[in-house]
Amino acid sequence: MDKRAFTWKAMSRRVEECLSHCSVVVIDDEVKHRDHLEYVLSPRYKVTCFSSGLEALGSIQKGEFDLVMLDIKMPVMDGYEVIQMMQERHLIENTSVVFGAGKTRFNQIVKGLDKGAVDYLQKPYVAGIVLARVTKQLQRKIELQYAKEAIAS
């Protein structure tokens, strides 16, 4: 059997296996957005919601989440500040961040991506797009972990 084909097959199985155990944190000050994202994502992933970045950072610090869905415009601490704190605490290396906002300008999207977010979603959220993008980011994260382990062994 071709070793490379076996590796891809093994990785594909591992990705599917690992996806069912992934956890997502939703940080949004608006209840309707938190509830919608939880409704869309919870059939496939473990979802925990927070109304502020400050509230969520303690849990993110513990390494409990694979992906963060982060609102940009929030009172007290906006999404850019949350990403900045994640950078300072070296949390961005282990947790993918997808941010979202309504009526966002191009420069705001670029700013979020430059700060370390891996993707952006426009509000109002469309269920199929949210699920597809979150799943794709989680798959990439698992594939990268698999590749790192394969190189190390």
DSSP file (Angstrom, degrees, kcal/mol; ACC not computed):
  #  RESIDUE AA STRUCTURE BP1 BP2  ACC     N-H-->O    O-->H-N    N-H-->O    O-->H-N    TCO  KAPPA ALPHA  PHI   PSI    X-CA   Y-CA   Z-CA
    1    1 A M              0   0    0      0, 0.0     2,-0.3     0, 0.0     3,-0.0   0.000 360.0 360.0 360.0 140.6    0.0    0.0    0.0
    2    2 A D     >  -     0   0    0      1,-0.2     4,-2.2     2,-0.0     5,-0.2  -0.496 360.0-147.2 -65.7 121.4    1.2    3.5   -0.8
    3    3 A K  H  > S+     0   0    0     -2,-0.3     4,-2.2     1,-0.2    -1,-0.2   0.877  96.9  52.8 -60.2 -39.9    2.4    5.1    2.4
    4    4 A R  H  > S+     0   0    0      2,-0.2     4,-2.3     1,-0.2    -1,-0.2   0.908 109.0  49.0 -64.2 -42.5    1.3    8.6    1.4
    5    5 A A  H  > S+     0   0    0      1,-0.2     4,-2.5     2,-0.2    -1,-0.2   0.902 110.8  51.2 -63.2 -40.8   -2.2    7.4    0.6
    6    6 A F  H  X S+     0   0    0     -4,-2.2     4,-2.9     2,-0.2    -1,-0.2   0.898 108.8  51.6 -62.3 -40.2   -2.4    5.7    3.9
    7    7 A T  H  X S+     0   0    0     -4,-2.2     4,-2.7     2,-0.2    -2,-0.2   0.920 111.4  46.1 -63.5 -44.8   -1.3    8.9    5.7
    8    8 A W  H  X S+     0   0    0     -4,-2.3     4,-2.6     2,-0.2    -1,-0.2   0.900 113.8  49.3 -64.7 -39.5   -4.0   10.9    3.9
    9    9 A K  H  X S+     0   0    0     -4,-2.5     4,-2.2     2,-0.2    -2,-0.2   0.922 112.7  47.4 -64.5 -44.1   -6.6    8.3    4.7
   10   10 A A  H  X S+     0   0    0     -4,-2.9     4,-2.4     1,-0.2    -2,-0.2   0.907 112.4  49.4 -64.0 -42.1   -5.5    8.2    8.4
   11   11 A M  H  X S+     0   0    0     -4,-2.7     4,-2.8     1,-0.2    -2,-0.2   0.917 108.8  52.5 -64.2 -42.2   -5.5   11.9    8.6
   12   12 A S  H  X S+     0   0    0     -4,-2.6     4,-2.0     1,-0.2    -1,-0.2   0.909 111.0  47.2 -60.0 -42.9   -9.0   12.1    7.0
   13   13 A R  H  X S+     0   0    0     -4,-2.2     4,-2.3     1,-0.2    -1,-0.2   0.917 112.4  50.2 -63.1 -43.2  -10.3    9.6    9.6
   14   14 A R  H  X S+     0   0    0     -4,-2.4     4,-3.0     2,-0.2     5,-0.2   0.898 107.8  52.9 -64.7 -40.6   -8.7   11.5   12.4
   15   15 A V  H  X S+     0   0    0     -4,-2.8     4,-2.5     2,-0.2    -1,-0.2   0.949 111.8  45.2 -58.9 -49.6  -10.2   14.8   11.3
   16   16 A E  H  X S+     0   0    0     -4,-2.0     4,-0.9     1,-0.2    -1,-0.2   0.894 115.0  48.7 -62.1 -39.9  -13.7   13.3   11.3
   17   17 A E  H  < S+     0   0    0     -4,-2.3     3,-0.4     1,-0.2     4,-0.2   0.925 114.7  44.3 -64.0 -46.4  -13.1   11.7   14.7
   18   18 A C  H >< S+     0   0    0     -4,-3.0     3,-1.9     1,-0.2     4,-0.4   0.822 100.6  68.4 -72.0 -32.8  -11.7   14.9   16.2
   19   19 A L  H >< S+     0   0    0     -4,-2.5     3,-1.4     1,-0.3    -1,-0.2   0.861  93.4  59.1 -56.6 -36.6  -14.3   17.2   14.8
   20   20 A S  T 3< S+     0   0    0     -4,-0.9    -1,-0.3    -3,-0.4    -2,-0.2   0.664 107.6  47.1 -69.3 -13.8  -17.0   15.6   17.0
   21   21 A H  T <  S+     0   0    0     -3,-1.9    -1,-0.3    -4,-0.2    -2,-0.2   0.354  86.0 120.0-106.2   4.3  -15.0   16.6   20.1
   22   22 A C    <   -     0   0    0     -3,-1.4    24,-2.3    -4,-0.4     2,-0.4  -0.349  48.7-149.9 -73.8 150.6  -14.3   20.2   19.1
   23   23 A S  E     -a   46   0A   0     22,-0.2    43,-2.5    -2,-0.1    44,-1.4  -0.957   7.5-163.9-124.9 142.4  -15.4   23.1   21.3
   24   24 A V  E     -ab  47  67A   0     22,-3.2    24,-2.3    -2,-0.4     2,-0.5  -0.967   6.8-152.9-125.9 136.1  -16.4   26.6   20.2
   25   25 A V  E     -ab  48  68A   0     42,-2.6    44,-3.3    -2,-0.4     2,-0.5  -0.927   8.8-155.9-107.7 136.5  -16.7   29.7   22.3
   26   26 A V  E     -ab  49  69A   0     22,-2.7    24,-2.9    -2,-0.5     2,-0.6  -0.951   8.2-172.5-111.2 124.6  -19.1   32.4   21.1
   27   27 A I  E     +ab  50  70A   0     42,-3.2    44,-2.5    -2,-0.5     2,-0.3  -0.946  27.0 133.6-121.1 110.4  -18.4   36.0   22.4
   28   28 A D        -     0   0    0     22,-2.1     6,-0.1    -2,-0.6    46,-0.1  -0.962  49.2-144.0-155.7 136.0  -21.1   38.5   21.5
   29   29 A D  S    S+     0   0    0     -2,-0.3     2,-0.6    44,-0.2    22,-0.1   0.654  83.4  82.0 -77.4 -14.4  -22.8   41.1   23.6
   30   30 A E    >>  -     0   0    0      1,-0.1     4,-2.0     2,-0.0     3,-0.5  -0.829  69.1-151.4 -98.7 123.1  -26.1   40.6   21.8
   31   31 A V  H 3> S+     0   0    0     -2,-0.6     4,-3.1     1,-0.2     5,-0.3   0.869  93.8  58.8 -57.2 -41.9  -28.2   37.6   23.0
   32   32 A K  H 3> S+     0   0    0      1,-0.2     4,-1.9     2,-0.2    -1,-0.2   0.869 108.6  45.1 -61.8 -36.2  -29.9   37.1   19.6
   33   33 A H  H <> S+     0   0    0     -3,-0.5     4,-2.6     2,-0.2     5,-0.2   0.908 113.9  48.5 -73.9 -41.0  -26.5   36.5   17.9
   34   34 A R  H  X S+     0   0    0     -4,-2.0     4,-2.5     1,-0.2    -2,-0.2   0.946 113.9  47.1 -60.7 -47.2  -25.2   34.2   20.7
   35   35 A D  H  X S+     0   0    0     -4,-3.1     4,-2.4     2,-0.2    -1,-0.2   0.897 112.4  49.5 -62.5 -41.3  -28.4   32.2   20.6
   36   36 A H  H  X S+     0   0    0     -4,-1.9     4,-2.3    -5,-0.3    -1,-0.2   0.939 112.8  46.0 -65.0 -46.8  -28.3   31.9   16.8
   37   37 A L  H  X S+     0   0    0     -4,-2.6     4,-2.7     1,-0.2     5,-0.3   0.896 113.2  50.3 -64.0 -39.1  -24.7   30.8   16.7
   38   38 A E  H  X S+     0   0    0     -4,-2.5     4,-2.6    -5,-0.2    -1,-0.2   0.919 110.5  49.9 -63.5 -42.6  -25.3   28.3   19.6
   39   39 A Y  H  < S+     0   0    0     -4,-2.4    -2,-0.2    -5,-0.2    -1,-0.2   0.902 115.5  42.9 -61.6 -42.4  -28.4   26.9   17.7
   40   40 A V  H  < S+     0   0    0     -4,-2.3    -2,-0.2    -5,-0.2    -1,-0.2   0.895 124.4  33.0 -71.3 -41.9  -26.4   26.5   14.5
   41   41 A L  H >X S+     0   0    0     -4,-2.7     4,-2.6    -5,-0.2     3,-1.5   0.763  98.8  77.1 -91.5 -27.3  -23.2   25.1   16.0
   42   42 A S  T 3< S+     0   0    0     -4,-2.6    -1,-0.2    -5,-0.3    -3,-0.1   0.749  83.9  63.9 -65.3 -25.8  -24.4   23.0   19.0
   43   43 A P  T 34 S+     0   0    0      0, 0.0    -1,-0.3     0, 0.0    -2,-0.1   0.803 121.3  23.4 -64.4 -23.0  -25.6   20.0   17.0
   44   44 A R  T <4 S+     0   0    0     -3,-1.5     2,-0.3     1,-0.2    -2,-0.2   0.723 127.0  32.4-111.0 -29.7  -22.1   19.4   15.9
   45   45 A Y  S  < S-     0   0    0     -4,-2.6     2,-0.6   -24,-0.1   -22,-0.2  -0.864  81.2-101.3-130.8 160.0  -19.8   21.0   18.5
   46   46 A K  E     -a   23   0A   0    -24,-2.3   -22,-3.2    -2,-0.3     2,-0.4  -0.739  47.1-163.9 -78.1 122.8  -19.7   21.8   22.2
   47   47 A V  E     -a   24   0A   0     -2,-0.6     2,-0.4   -24,-0.2   -22,-0.2  -0.935  16.2-177.2-119.1 132.4  -20.6   25.5   22.4
   48   48 A T  E     -a   25   0A   0    -24,-2.3   -22,-2.7    -2,-0.4     2,-0.4  -0.994  14.9-152.1-125.2 133.6  -20.1   27.9   25.3
   49   49 A C  E     -a   26   0A   0     -2,-0.4     2,-0.3   -24,-0.2   -22,-0.2  -0.841  12.9-178.0-112.7 144.0  -21.4   31.5   25.1
   50   50 A F  E     -a   27   0A   0    -24,-2.9   -22,-2.1    -2,-0.4     3,-0.1  -0.977  24.3-146.4-134.1 148.7  -20.1   34.6   26.8
   51   51 A S  S    S+     0   0    0     -2,-0.3     2,-0.3   -24,-0.2   -24,-0.1   0.536  84.3  29.1 -91.9  -7.7  -21.5   38.2   26.6
   52   52 A S  S  > S-     0   0    0      1,-0.1     4,-1.5   -24,-0.1    -1,-0.1  -0.995  71.0-126.0-149.9 154.9  -18.1   39.8   26.9
   53   53 A G  H  > S+     0   0    0     24,-0.5     4,-2.2    -2,-0.3    -1,-0.1   0.875 111.3  56.1 -65.3 -38.9  -14.5   39.2   26.0
   54   54 A L  H  > S+     0   0    0      1,-0.2     4,-0.6     2,-0.2    -1,-0.2   0.907 107.3  49.4 -60.6 -42.5  -13.3   39.8   29.5
   55   55 A E  H  4 S+     0   0    0      1,-0.2     4,-0.4     2,-0.1     3,-0.3   0.855 115.0  44.9 -63.5 -36.7  -15.7   37.1   30.8
   56   56 A A  H >X S+     0   0    0     -4,-1.5     4,-2.4     1,-0.2     3,-0.6   0.775  92.7  77.8 -81.9 -28.0  -14.5   34.7   28.2
   57   57 A L  H 3X S+     0   0    0     -4,-2.2     4,-2.6     1,-0.3    -1,-0.2   0.832  89.6  56.7 -57.2 -36.6  -10.7   35.2   28.5
   58   58 A G  H 3X S+     0   0    0     -4,-0.6     4,-1.0    -3,-0.3    -1,-0.3   0.914 111.5  42.4 -60.7 -43.1  -10.4   33.1   31.7
   59   59 A S  H <4>S+     0   0    0     -3,-0.6     5,-1.2    -4,-0.4     3,-0.3   0.883 114.0  50.8 -70.9 -38.6  -11.9   30.1   30.0
   60   60 A I  H ><5S+     0   0    0     -4,-2.4     3,-1.9     1,-0.2     5,-0.3   0.889 104.2  59.9 -64.5 -38.1   -9.9   30.6   26.8
   61   61 A Q  H 3<5S+     0   0    0     -4,-2.6    -1,-0.2     1,-0.3    -2,-0.2   0.837  97.7  59.1 -58.3 -34.6   -6.8   30.9   29.0
   62   62 A K  T 3<5S-     0   0    0     -4,-1.0    -1,-0.3    -3,-0.3    -2,-0.2   0.564 113.8-119.9 -74.1  -7.0   -7.5   27.3   30.3
   63   63 A G  T < 5 +     0   0    0     -3,-1.9    -3,-0.2    -4,-0.3    -2,-0.1   0.803  68.6 138.3  76.8  28.9   -7.3   26.1   26.7
   64   64 A E      < +     0   0    0     -5,-1.2     2,-0.4     2,-0.0    -4,-0.1   0.576  52.4  67.1 -83.3  -9.7  -10.8   24.7   26.7
   65   65 A F        -     0   0    0     -5,-0.3   -41,-0.2    -6,-0.2     3,-0.1  -0.885  50.8-166.2-124.1 145.5  -11.7   25.9   23.2
   66   66 A D  S    S+     0   0    0    -43,-2.5    30,-2.0    -2,-0.4     2,-0.3   0.728  83.2  19.3 -92.1 -28.0  -10.7   25.1   19.6
   67   67 A L  E     -bc  24  96A   0    -44,-1.4   -42,-2.6    28,-0.2     2,-0.5  -0.999  62.8-149.7-147.9 143.0  -12.3   28.1   18.0
   68   68 A V  E     -bc  25  97A   0     28,-3.1    30,-3.2    -2,-0.3     2,-0.7  -0.969   3.8-157.9-116.0 124.1  -13.6   31.5   19.1
   69   69 A M  E     -bc  26  98A   0    -44,-3.3   -42,-3.2    -2,-0.5     2,-0.5  -0.916  28.0-170.3 -95.5 114.0  -16.5   33.2   17.3
   70   70 A L  E     -bc  27  99A   0     28,-2.7    30,-2.3    -2,-0.7     2,-0.2  -0.927  22.1-143.1-123.5 123.9  -15.9   36.8   18.3
   71   71 A D  E     - c   0 100A   0    -44,-2.5    30,-0.2    -2,-0.5     3,-0.1  -0.573  10.9-152.2 -74.7 142.8  -18.0   39.9   17.8
   72   72 A I  S    S+     0   0    0     28,-1.7     7,-2.8    -2,-0.2     2,-1.0   0.927  79.5  57.4 -83.5 -49.0  -16.0   43.0   17.0
   73   73 A K        +     0   0    0     27,-0.3   -44,-0.2     5,-0.2    -1,-0.2  -0.734  69.4 138.3 -93.6 103.9  -18.2   45.8   18.4
   74   74 A M        -     0   0    0     -2,-1.0   -22,-0.1    -3,-0.1     2,-0.0  -0.978  51.8-106.7-138.3 151.3  -18.8   45.2   22.1
   75   75 A P  S    S+     0   0    0      0, 0.0     2,-2.6     0, 0.0   -46,-0.0  -0.319  96.4  12.1 -72.1 164.4  -18.9   47.5   25.0
   76   76 A V  S    S+     0   0    0    -24,-0.1     2,-0.4   -23,-0.1   -24,-0.1  -0.395 138.1  21.3  69.5 -66.0  -16.1   47.6   27.6
   77   77 A M  S    S-     0   0    0     -2,-2.6   -24,-0.5     4,-0.0   -23,-0.1  -0.966  79.4-150.3-134.5 115.6  -13.7   45.5   25.5
   78   78 A D     >  -     0   0    0     -2,-0.4     4,-1.9     1,-0.1     3,-0.3  -0.258  33.9 -97.8 -80.8 173.9  -14.1   45.2   21.7
   79   79 A G  H  > S+     0   0    0     -7,-2.8     4,-2.5     1,-0.2     5,-0.2   0.828 122.1  57.4 -61.3 -34.3  -13.1   42.2   19.7
   80   80 A Y  H  > S+     0   0    0     -8,-0.4     4,-2.4     1,-0.2    -1,-0.2   0.903 107.3  48.6 -63.2 -40.1   -9.8   43.7   18.6
   81   81 A E  H  > S+     0   0    0     -3,-0.3     4,-2.4     2,-0.2    -2,-0.2   0.878 109.7  52.3 -67.4 -37.3   -8.8   44.1   22.3
   82   82 A V  H  X S+     0   0    0     -4,-1.9     4,-2.3     2,-0.2    -2,-0.2   0.940 111.0  46.8 -63.0 -46.9   -9.8   40.5   23.0
   83   83 A I  H  X S+     0   0    0     -4,-2.5     4,-2.4     1,-0.2    -2,-0.2   0.909 111.2  52.8 -60.8 -41.7   -7.6   39.3   20.1
   84   84 A Q  H  X S+     0   0    0     -4,-2.4     4,-2.6     1,-0.2    -1,-0.2   0.914 110.1  47.3 -60.6 -43.6   -4.8   41.5   21.3
   85   85 A M  H  X S+     0   0    0     -4,-2.4     4,-1.9     1,-0.2    -1,-0.2   0.876 110.3  52.6 -66.4 -36.8   -5.0   40.0   24.8
   86   86 A M  H  <>S+     0   0    0     -4,-2.3     5,-3.2     2,-0.2     6,-0.9   0.898 110.2  49.2 -64.0 -39.2   -5.1   36.5   23.3
   87   87 A Q  H ><5S+     0   0    0     -4,-2.4     3,-1.6     3,-0.2    -2,-0.2   0.946 110.3  49.8 -62.3 -48.9   -1.9   37.4   21.4
   88   88 A E  H 3<5S+     0   0    0     -4,-2.6    -1,-0.2     1,-0.3    -2,-0.2   0.830 114.3  44.9 -60.8 -33.2   -0.2   38.7   24.5
   89   89 A R  T 3<5S-     0   0    0     -4,-1.9    -1,-0.3    -5,-0.2    -2,-0.2   0.316 112.6-119.3 -94.1   7.3   -1.1   35.5   26.4
   90   90 A H  T < 5S+     0   0    0     -3,-1.6    -3,-0.2    -4,-0.1     4,-0.2   0.816  77.2 126.6  59.3  34.0   -0.1   33.3   23.5
   91   91 A L    >>< +     0   0    0     -5,-3.2     4,-1.1    -6,-0.2     3,-1.1   0.690  55.1  71.6 -90.6 -21.8   -3.6   31.9   23.2
   92   92 A I  T 34 S+     0   0    0     -6,-0.9    -1,-0.2     1,-0.3    -5,-0.1   0.744  87.5  65.7 -67.9 -22.8   -4.0   32.7   19.5
   93   93 A E  T 34 S+     0   0    0     -7,-0.2    -1,-0.3     1,-0.2    -2,-0.1   0.780 112.6  31.1 -70.0 -26.5   -1.5   29.9   18.7
   94   94 A N  T <4 S+     0   0    0     -3,-1.1     2,-0.5    -4,-0.2    -1,-0.2   0.516 117.0  57.5-108.6  -9.2   -3.9   27.2   20.0
   95   95 A T  S  < S-     0   0    0     -4,-1.1     2,-0.2   -28,-0.0   -28,-0.2  -0.981  71.5-139.8-131.7 123.3   -7.3   28.8   19.2
   96   96 A S  E     -c   67   0A   0    -30,-2.0   -28,-3.1    -2,-0.5     2,-0.5  -0.573  18.4-149.3 -77.6 142.6   -8.6   29.9   15.9
   97   97 A V  E     -c   68   0A   0     19,-0.4    21,-3.2    -2,-0.2    22,-1.0  -0.965  15.3-177.6-118.7 126.1  -10.6   33.2   15.9
   98   98 A V  E     -cd  69 119A   0    -30,-3.2   -28,-2.7    -2,-0.5     2,-0.3  -0.988  16.8-161.9-116.3 121.8  -13.4   33.9   13.5
   99   99 A F  E     -cd  70 120A   0     20,-2.1    22,-2.6    -2,-0.5     2,-0.3  -0.729   7.4-170.3-108.5 158.7  -14.8   37.4   13.9
  100  100 A G  E     +cd  71 121A   0    -30,-2.3   -28,-1.7    -2,-0.3     2,-0.3  -0.985  11.3 157.7-143.9 152.5  -18.1   38.8   12.8
  101  101 A A  E     - d   0 122A   0     20,-1.3    22,-1.7    -2,-0.3     3,-0.4  -0.971  33.9-114.6-165.2 158.6  -19.8   42.2   12.6
  102  102 A G  S    S+     0   0    0     -2,-0.3   -29,-0.1     1,-0.2    20,-0.0  -0.715  93.3   8.0 -97.3 153.6  -22.5   44.0   10.8
  103  103 A K  S    S+     0   0    0     20,-0.4     2,-0.4    -2,-0.3    -1,-0.2   0.874  87.1 172.5  45.5  49.7  -21.9   46.9    8.5
  104  104 A T        -     0   0    0     -3,-0.4    -1,-0.2     1,-0.0     2,-0.2  -0.706  26.9-131.7 -93.3 138.6  -18.1   46.5    8.7
  105  105 A R    >>  -     0   0    0     -2,-0.4     4,-1.7     1,-0.1     3,-0.8  -0.490  25.7-109.0 -83.4 157.4  -15.8   48.4    6.5
  106  106 A F  H 3> S+     0   0    0      1,-0.3     4,-2.4     2,-0.2     5,-0.2   0.888 118.3  54.7 -51.7 -45.7  -13.0   46.8    4.6
  107  107 A N  H 3> S+     0   0    0      1,-0.2     4,-2.1     2,-0.2    -1,-0.3   0.811 105.3  53.4 -64.8 -28.8  -10.3   48.3    6.9
  108  108 A Q  H <> S+     0   0    0     -3,-0.8     4,-2.1     2,-0.2    -1,-0.2   0.887 108.9  48.9 -70.9 -38.5  -12.0   46.8    9.9
  109  109 A I  H  X S+     0   0    0     -4,-1.7     4,-2.3     2,-0.2    -2,-0.2   0.943 112.9  47.2 -63.5 -48.2  -12.0   43.3    8.3
  110  110 A V  H  X S+     0   0    0     -4,-2.4     4,-2.9     1,-0.2     5,-0.2   0.900 109.4  54.6 -60.7 -41.8   -8.3   43.7    7.4
  111  111 A K  H  X S+     0   0    0     -4,-2.1     4,-1.7     1,-0.2    -1,-0.2   0.920 109.2  47.5 -58.9 -45.4   -7.5   44.9   11.0
  112  112 A G  H  X>S+     0   0    0     -4,-2.1     5,-2.2     2,-0.2     4,-0.5   0.905 113.7  46.6 -63.1 -42.8   -9.1   41.8   12.5
  113  113 A L  H ><5S+     0   0    0     -4,-2.3     3,-0.9     1,-0.2    -2,-0.2   0.890 111.1  52.5 -67.1 -39.4   -7.3   39.5   10.2
  114  114 A D  H 3<5S+     0   0    0     -4,-2.9    -1,-0.2     1,-0.2    -2,-0.2   0.824 104.7  56.8 -64.2 -31.3   -4.0   41.3   10.8
  115  115 A K  H 3<5S-     0   0    0     -4,-1.7    -1,-0.2    -5,-0.2    -2,-0.2   0.632 134.0 -83.5 -77.6 -12.6   -4.5   40.9   14.5
  116  116 A G  T <<5S+     0   0    0     -3,-0.9   -19,-0.4    -4,-0.5    -3,-0.2   0.422  79.4 140.1 128.8  -1.9   -4.7   37.1   14.2
  117  117 A A      < -     0   0    0     -5,-2.2    -1,-0.3     1,-0.1   -19,-0.2  -0.427  39.3-152.8 -67.9 149.0   -8.3   36.2   13.2
  118  118 A V  S    S+     0   0    0    -21,-3.2     2,-0.3     1,-0.2   -20,-0.2   0.591  71.0   3.7 -98.3 -13.7   -8.4   33.4   10.6
  119  119 A D  E     -d   98   0A   0    -22,-1.0   -20,-2.1    -7,-0.1     2,-0.3  -0.975  60.1-136.8-162.5 170.3  -11.8   34.4    9.0
  120  120 A Y  E     -d   99   0A   0     -2,-0.3     2,-0.4   -22,-0.2   -20,-0.2  -0.996  10.1-163.4-138.5 139.5  -14.6   36.9    9.1
  121  121 A L  E     -d  100   0A   0    -22,-2.6   -20,-1.3    -2,-0.3     2,-0.3  -0.992  17.5-133.1-126.9 135.1  -18.4   36.5    8.9
  122  122 A Q  E     -d  101   0A   0     -2,-0.4     4,-0.2   -22,-0.2   -20,-0.2  -0.651  36.8 -94.4 -84.6 136.9  -20.9   39.2    8.1
  123  123 A K  S    S+     0   0    0    -22,-1.7   -20,-0.4    -2,-0.3     2,-0.1  -0.703 104.3  58.7 -88.1 148.7  -23.9   39.7   10.3
  124  124 A P  S    S-     0   0    0      0, 0.0    -2,-0.1     0, 0.0     2,-0.1   0.490  96.1-130.8 -70.5 143.9  -26.7   38.7   10.1
  125  125 A Y        -     0   0    0     -2,-0.1     2,-0.6    -4,-0.1    -2,-0.1  -0.387   9.0-143.5 -69.2 138.6  -25.2   35.2   10.2
  126  126 A V     >  -     0   0    0     -4,-0.2     4,-2.7     1,-0.1     3,-0.4  -0.924  13.7-139.0-103.3 121.1  -26.3   32.7    7.6
  127  127 A A  H  > S+     0   0    0     -2,-0.6     4,-2.6     1,-0.2     5,-0.2   0.865  98.1  47.4 -50.3 -51.2  -26.4   29.2    9.2
  128  128 A G  H  > S+     0   0    0      1,-0.2     4,-2.2     2,-0.2    -1,-0.2   0.876 114.0  47.4 -61.9 -39.2  -24.9   27.3    6.3
  129  129 A I  H  > S+     0   0    0     -3,-0.4     4,-2.6     2,-0.2     5,-0.3   0.913 112.0  50.4 -69.5 -42.5  -22.1   29.7    5.9
  130  130 A V  H  X S+     0   0    0     -4,-2.7     4,-2.7     2,-0.2     5,-0.3   0.957 113.5  44.7 -58.5 -51.9  -21.3   29.7    9.6
  131  131 A L  H  X S+     0   0    0     -4,-2.6     4,-2.4    -5,-0.2     5,-0.2   0.906 114.4  49.2 -61.9 -42.9  -21.3   26.0    9.9
  132  132 A A  H  X S+     0   0    0     -4,-2.2     4,-2.3    -5,-0.2    -1,-0.2   0.925 115.0  43.0 -64.0 -44.9  -19.2   25.6    6.7
  133  133 A R  H  X S+     0   0    0     -4,-2.6     4,-2.3     2,-0.2    -2,-0.2   0.901 115.1  48.3 -71.6 -40.4  -16.5   28.1    7.7
  134  134 A V  H  X S+     0   0    0     -4,-2.7     4,-2.4    -5,-0.3     5,-0.2   0.943 113.4  48.2 -63.0 -46.6  -16.3   27.0   11.3
  135  135 A T  H  X S+     0   0    0     -4,-2.4     4,-2.7    -5,-0.3    -2,-0.2   0.915 110.9  51.1 -60.1 -43.6  -16.0   23.4   10.2
  136  136 A K  H  X S+     0   0    0     -4,-2.3     4,-2.3     1,-0.2    -1,-0.2   0.906 111.0  48.1 -61.9 -42.3  -13.3   24.3    7.6
  137  137 A Q  H  X S+     0   0    0     -4,-2.3     4,-2.0     2,-0.2    -1,-0.2   0.896 112.8  48.1 -67.0 -39.2  -11.2   26.2   10.2
  138  138 A L  H  X S+     0   0    0     -4,-2.4     4,-2.4     2,-0.2    -2,-0.2   0.897 110.1  52.5 -67.4 -39.8  -11.5   23.3   12.7
  139  139 A Q  H  X S+     0   0    0     -4,-2.7     4,-2.8    -5,-0.2     5,-0.2   0.930 109.4  49.6 -59.8 -45.2  -10.5   20.8   10.0
  140  140 A R  H  X S+     0   0    0     -4,-2.3     4,-2.4     1,-0.2    -1,-0.2   0.905 110.0  50.9 -60.7 -42.0   -7.4   22.9    9.2
  141  141 A K  H  X S+     0   0    0     -4,-2.0     4,-2.1     2,-0.2    -1,-0.2   0.926 112.7  45.2 -62.8 -44.8   -6.5   23.1   12.8
  142  142 A I  H  X S+     0   0    0     -4,-2.4     4,-2.6     2,-0.2    -2,-0.2   0.911 112.2  51.7 -66.3 -43.0   -6.7   19.3   13.2
  143  143 A E  H  X S+     0   0    0     -4,-2.8     4,-2.6     1,-0.2    -1,-0.2   0.896 109.5  50.3 -60.4 -40.8   -4.8   18.6   10.0
  144  144 A L  H  X S+     0   0    0     -4,-2.4     4,-2.5     2,-0.2    -1,-0.2   0.915 110.6  48.9 -64.2 -43.1   -2.0   20.9   11.2
  145  145 A Q  H  X S+     0   0    0     -4,-2.1     4,-2.3     2,-0.2    -2,-0.2   0.920 112.0  49.6 -61.0 -43.2   -1.8   19.1   14.5
  146  146 A Y  H  X S+     0   0    0     -4,-2.6     4,-2.4     1,-0.2    -2,-0.2   0.919 111.0  48.9 -61.5 -45.1   -1.7   15.8   12.7
  147  147 A A  H  X S+     0   0    0     -4,-2.6     4,-2.3     2,-0.2    -1,-0.2   0.903 110.2  51.1 -63.5 -42.2    1.0   17.0   10.4
  148  148 A K  H  X S+     0   0    0     -4,-2.5     4,-2.2     1,-0.2    -1,-0.2   0.913 111.9  47.4 -61.1 -42.6    3.1   18.3   13.3
  149  149 A E  H  X S+     0   0    0     -4,-2.3     4,-1.6     2,-0.2    -2,-0.2   0.889 111.1  51.4 -65.9 -39.1    2.8   14.9   15.1
  150  150 A A  H  < S+     0   0    0     -4,-2.4    -2,-0.2     1,-0.2    -1,-0.2   0.892 111.4  47.3 -66.1 -38.6    3.7   13.0   11.9
  151  151 A I  H  < S+     0   0    0     -4,-2.3    -1,-0.2     1,-0.2    -2,-0.2   0.899 111.1  51.9 -67.5 -40.7    6.8   15.2   11.4
  152  152 A A  H  <        0   0    0     -4,-2.2    -1,-0.2     1,-0.2    -2,-0.2   0.797 360.0 360.0 -68.1 -28.5    7.8   14.7   15.1
  153  153 A S     <        0   0    0     -4,-1.6    -1,-0.2    -5,-0.1    -2,-0.2   0.474 360.0 360.0 -90.4 360.0    7.5   10.9   14.9
